[in-house]
């Protein structure tokens, strides 16, 4: 994850916004007071992160996805096993 100073970030805001969105990599913006440091990320990446957190926090939905994944994995193993028999 790249980092830049607040002063540099302010001078090159448009460039950093473009970079963060194109690279899908967050950017740390540092300040003299470490408590004022921030992380900048693209909106699409933020939305994806929030959605992932909501899924993980929703036990019913998380378990449903996990069970579906297990079913897919077992079918893949079954089909792989069937192919090996031939």
Backbone as JSON Lines, residues from 0, in Angstrom:
{"i":0,"aa":"X","n":[0.85,-1.16,0.0],"ca":[0.0,0.0,0.0],"c":[0.91,1.23,0.0]}
{"i":1,"aa":"X","n":[0.67,2.1,-0.93],"ca":[1.46,3.32,-1.06],"c":[1.04,4.35,-0.02]}
{"i":2,"aa":"X","n":[1.97,5.23,0.31],"ca":[1.67,6.31,1.26],"c":[2.21,7.63,0.71]}
{"i":3,"aa":"X","n":[1.55,8.71,1.08],"ca":[1.99,10.04,0.71],"c":[1.66,11.0,1.85]}
{"i":4,"aa":"X","n":[2.31,12.13,1.83],"ca":[2.03,13.13,2.85],"c":[0.77,13.9,2.5]}
{"i":5,"aa":"X","n":[0.2,14.52,3.52],"ca":[-0.98,15.34,3.32],"c":[-0.7,16.45,2.31]}
{"i":6,"aa":"X","n":[0.45,17.11,2.43],"ca":[0.8,18.21,1.52],"c":[0.87,17.74,0.07]}
{"i":7,"aa":"X","n":[1.53,16.6,-0.14],"ca":[1.64,16.05,-1.49],"c":[0.28,15.61,-2.02]}
{"i":8,"aa":"X","n":[-0.52,15.02,-1.14],"ca":[-1.86,14.58,-1.53],"c":[-2.7,15.77,-1.98]}
{"i":9,"aa":"X","n":[-2.64,16.84,-1.22],"ca":[-3.41,18.05,-1.55],"c":[-2.97,18.63,-2.89]}
{"i":10,"aa":"X","n":[-1.66,18.66,-3.14],"ca":[-1.14,19.21,-4.4],"c":[-1.55,18.38,-5.61]}
{"i":11,"aa":"X","n":[-1.63,17.07,-5.42],"ca":[-1.87,16.17,-6.55],"c":[-3.15,15.37,-6.38]}
{"i":12,"aa":"X","n":[-4.17,15.98,-5.79],"ca":[-5.41,15.27,-5.47],"c":[-5.99,14.53,-6.67]}
{"i":13,"aa":"X","n":[-6.14,15.21,-7.78],"ca":[-6.76,14.58,-8.96],"c":[-5.96,13.36,-9.41]}
{"i":14,"aa":"X","n":[-4.66,13.49,-9.43],"ca":[-3.79,12.39,-9.85],"c":[-3.93,11.19,-8.9]}
{"i":15,"aa":"X","n":[-3.94,11.46,-7.59],"ca":[-4.09,10.38,-6.61],"c":[-5.46,9.72,-6.71]}
{"i":16,"aa":"X","n":[-6.5,10.5,-6.96],"ca":[-7.84,9.92,-7.11],"c":[-7.86,8.97,-8.3]}
{"i":17,"aa":"X","n":[-7.27,9.38,-9.39],"ca":[-7.21,8.54,-10.59],"c":[-6.42,7.26,-10.3]}
{"i":18,"aa":"X","n":[-5.29,7.41,-9.65],"ca":[-4.43,6.26,-9.35],"c":[-5.15,5.25,-8.45]}
{"i":19,"aa":"X","n":[-5.79,5.73,-7.41],"ca":[-6.49,4.85,-6.48],"c":[-7.59,4.07,-7.19]}
{"i":20,"aa":"X","n":[-8.31,4.72,-8.07],"ca":[-9.38,4.04,-8.8],"c":[-8.86,3.09,-9.85]}
{"i":21,"aa":"X","n":[-7.83,3.46,-10.55],"ca":[-7.29,2.6,-11.61],"c":[-6.58,1.37,-11.04]}
{"i":22,"aa":"X","n":[-5.84,1.56,-9.94],"ca":[-5.05,0.47,-9.37],"c":[-5.83,-0.38,-8.37]}
{"i":23,"aa":"X","n":[-6.98,0.11,-7.93],"ca":[-7.75,-0.55,-6.86],"c":[-6.88,-0.82,-5.65]}
{"i":24,"aa":"X","n":[-5.98,0.11,-5.37],"ca":[-5.1,0.03,-4.21],"c":[-5.36,1.24,-3.32]}
{"i":25,"aa":"X","n":[-5.6,1.01,-2.05],"ca":[-5.78,2.15,-1.14],"c":[-4.5,2.96,-1.02]}
{"i":26,"aa":"X","n":[-4.64,4.18,-0.58],"ca":[-3.52,5.09,-0.4],"c":[-3.57,5.62,1.03]}
{"i":27,"aa":"X","n":[-2.45,5.55,1.72],"ca":[-2.36,6.12,3.06],"c":[-1.9,7.56,2.94]}
{"i":28,"aa":"X","n":[-2.63,8.46,3.57],"ca":[-2.25,9.88,3.58],"c":[-1.83,10.19,5.01]}
{"i":29,"aa":"X","n":[-0.56,10.55,5.15],"ca":[0.01,10.78,6.48],"c":[0.04,12.26,6.81]}
{"i":30,"aa":"X","n":[0.03,12.51,8.11],"ca":[0.1,13.87,8.62],"c":[1.09,13.88,9.78]}
{"i":31,"aa":"X","n":[1.52,15.04,10.21],"ca":[2.45,15.12,11.34],"c":[1.85,14.46,12.57]}
{"i":32,"aa":"X","n":[0.57,14.68,12.78],"ca":[-0.15,14.03,13.88],"c":[-0.68,12.7,13.36]}
{"i":33,"aa":"X","n":[-0.09,11.6,13.82],"ca":[-0.46,10.26,13.33],"c":[-1.95,9.95,13.51]}
{"i":34,"aa":"X","n":[-2.59,10.58,14.46],"ca":[-4.02,10.35,14.68],"c":[-4.87,10.93,13.56]}
{"i":35,"aa":"X","n":[-4.27,11.75,12.71],"ca":[-4.99,12.36,11.59],"c":[-4.7,11.66,10.27]}
{"i":36,"aa":"X","n":[-3.92,10.58,10.27],"ca":[-3.67,9.81,9.05],"c":[-4.99,9.22,8.55]}
{"i":37,"aa":"X","n":[-5.1,9.11,7.23],"ca":[-6.31,8.54,6.64],"c":[-5.93,7.53,5.56]}
{"i":38,"aa":"X","n":[-6.91,6.75,5.15],"ca":[-6.76,5.83,4.03],"c":[-7.78,6.24,2.98]}
{"i":39,"aa":"X","n":[-7.32,6.37,1.75],"ca":[-8.2,6.75,0.64],"c":[-8.35,5.53,-0.27]}
{"i":40,"aa":"X","n":[-9.58,5.24,-0.63],"ca":[-9.82,4.13,-1.55],"c":[-10.95,4.49,-2.5]}
{"i":41,"aa":"X","n":[-10.99,3.8,-3.65],"ca":[-12.03,4.05,-4.63],"c":[-13.4,3.64,-4.11]}
{"i":42,"aa":"X","n":[-14.43,4.28,-4.61],"ca":[-15.79,4.0,-4.15],"c":[-16.21,2.56,-4.44]}
{"i":43,"aa":"X","n":[-15.87,2.06,-5.62],"ca":[-16.23,0.66,-5.94],"c":[-15.58,-0.31,-4.97]}
{"i":44,"aa":"X","n":[-14.31,-0.05,-4.63],"ca":[-13.62,-0.92,-3.67],"c":[-14.25,-0.8,-2.29]}
{"i":45,"aa":"X","n":[-14.62,0.41,-1.91],"ca":[-15.27,0.63,-0.62],"c":[-16.61,-0.11,-0.58]}
{"i":46,"aa":"X","n":[-17.41,0.03,-1.63],"ca":[-18.71,-0.64,-1.69],"c":[-18.54,-2.16,-1.57]}
{"i":47,"aa":"X","n":[-17.54,-2.7,-2.25],"ca":[-17.27,-4.13,-2.19],"c":[-16.88,-4.56,-0.78]}
{"i":48,"aa":"X","n":[-16.04,-3.77,-0.14],"ca":[-15.62,-4.06,1.23],"c":[-16.82,-4.05,2.18]}
{"i":49,"aa":"X","n":[-17.68,-3.06,2.07],"ca":[-18.85,-2.95,2.94],"c":[-19.79,-4.14,2.7]}
{"i":50,"aa":"X","n":[-19.98,-4.52,1.45],"ca":[-20.86,-5.66,1.14],"c":[-20.29,-6.94,1.74]}
{"i":51,"aa":"X","n":[-18.99,-7.13,1.61],"ca":[-18.34,-8.32,2.17],"c":[-18.51,-8.35,3.69]}
{"i":52,"aa":"X","n":[-18.33,-7.21,4.33],"ca":[-18.5,-7.15,5.79],"c":[-19.94,-7.47,6.19]}
{"i":53,"aa":"X","n":[-20.9,-6.99,5.43],"ca":[-22.3,-7.27,5.75],"c":[-22.6,-8.76,5.63]}
{"i":54,"aa":"X","n":[-22.04,-9.39,4.61],"ca":[-22.25,-10.84,4.42],"c":[-21.64,-11.6,5.58]}
{"i":55,"aa":"X","n":[-20.42,-11.26,5.95],"ca":[-19.74,-11.96,7.04],"c":[-20.49,-11.77,8.36]}
{"i":56,"aa":"X","n":[-21.04,-10.6,8.59],"ca":[-21.77,-10.32,9.83],"c":[-23.14,-10.99,9.87]}
{"i":57,"aa":"X","n":[-23.7,-11.32,8.71],"ca":[-25.01,-11.96,8.65],"c":[-24.8,-13.47,8.64]}
{"i":58,"aa":"X","n":[-24.91,-14.09,9.82],"ca":[-24.59,-15.52,9.97],"c":[-25.43,-16.4,9.03]}
{"i":59,"aa":"X","n":[-26.7,-16.08,8.87],"ca":[-27.56,-16.88,7.99],"c":[-27.04,-16.83,6.56]}
{"i":60,"aa":"X","n":[-26.79,-15.64,6.06],"ca":[-26.32,-15.49,4.69],"c":[-24.92,-16.09,4.51]}
{"i":61,"aa":"X","n":[-24.06,-15.86,5.48],"ca":[-22.71,-16.41,5.41],"c":[-22.74,-17.94,5.35]}
{"i":62,"aa":"X","n":[-23.54,-18.56,6.2],"ca":[-23.65,-20.02,6.21],"c":[-24.26,-20.55,4.93]}
{"i":63,"aa":"X","n":[-25.21,-19.83,4.39],"ca":[-25.84,-20.24,3.13],"c":[-24.8,-20.24,1.99]}
{"i":64,"aa":"X","n":[-23.99,-19.22,1.95],"ca":[-22.93,-19.13,0.93],"c":[-21.9,-20.24,1.16]}
{"i":65,"aa":"X","n":[-21.54,-20.46,2.41],"ca":[-20.56,-21.51,2.73],"c":[-21.08,-22.89,2.32]}
{"i":66,"aa":"X","n":[-22.36,-23.17,2.6],"ca":[-22.94,-24.46,2.21],"c":[-22.98,-24.61,0.69]}
{"i":67,"aa":"X","n":[-23.31,-23.54,0.0],"ca":[-23.31,-23.58,-1.46],"c":[-21.92,-23.85,-2.01]}
{"i":68,"aa":"X","n":[-20.93,-23.22,-1.4],"ca":[-19.54,-23.44,-1.82],"c":[-19.13,-24.89,-1.59]}
{"i":69,"aa":"X","n":[-19.53,-25.44,-0.44],"ca":[-19.21,-26.84,-0.14],"c":[-19.87,-27.77,-1.15]}
{"i":70,"aa":"X","n":[-21.1,-27.46,-1.54],"ca":[-21.78,-28.28,-2.55],"c":[-21.05,-28.23,-3.88]}
{"i":71,"aa":"X","n":[-20.64,-27.03,-4.27],"ca":[-19.88,-26.89,-5.53],"c":[-18.57,-27.66,-5.46]}
{"i":72,"aa":"X","n":[-17.87,-27.55,-4.34],"ca":[-16.61,-28.26,-4.19],"c":[-16.8,-29.76,-4.25]}
{"i":73,"aa":"X","n":[-17.86,-30.27,-3.61],"ca":[-18.08,-31.71,-3.62],"c":[-18.47,-32.18,-5.02]}
{"i":74,"aa":"X","n":[-19.22,-31.38,-5.76],"ca":[-19.56,-31.75,-7.14],"c":[-18.32,-31.74,-8.02]}
{"i":75,"aa":"X","n":[-17.45,-30.76,-7.81],"ca":[-16.21,-30.69,-8.59],"c":[-15.35,-31.92,-8.3]}
{"i":76,"aa":"X","n":[-15.26,-32.3,-7.04],"ca":[-14.49,-33.48,-6.68],"c":[-15.11,-34.74,-7.27]}
{"i":77,"aa":"X","n":[-16.43,-34.82,-7.29],"ca":[-17.12,-35.96,-7.85],"c":[-16.85,-36.05,-9.35]}
{"i":78,"aa":"X","n":[-16.98,-34.93,-10.05],"ca":[-16.75,-34.92,-11.5],"c":[-15.29,-35.21,-11.81]}
{"i":79,"aa":"X","n":[-14.4,-34.73,-11.01],"ca":[-12.97,-35.0,-11.19],"c":[-12.71,-36.48,-10.99]}
{"i":80,"aa":"X","n":[-13.32,-37.07,-9.96],"ca":[-13.17,-38.49,-9.67],"c":[-13.72,-39.32,-10.82]}
{"i":81,"aa":"X","n":[-14.88,-38.93,-11.36],"ca":[-15.49,-39.65,-12.48],"c":[-14.58,-39.59,-13.71]}
{"i":82,"aa":"X","n":[-13.96,-38.44,-13.97],"ca":[-13.06,-38.31,-15.12],"c":[-11.84,-39.19,-14.95]}
{"i":83,"aa":"X","n":[-11.35,-39.32,-13.72],"ca":[-10.16,-40.13,-13.48],"c":[-10.45,-41.61,-13.7]}
{"i":84,"aa":"X","n":[-11.71,-42.02,-13.51],"ca":[-12.07,-43.44,-13.68],"c":[-12.02,-43.86,-15.14]}
{"i":85,"aa":"X","n":[-12.17,-42.9,-16.05],"ca":[-12.25,-43.25,-17.48],"c":[-10.94,-43.63,-18.04]}
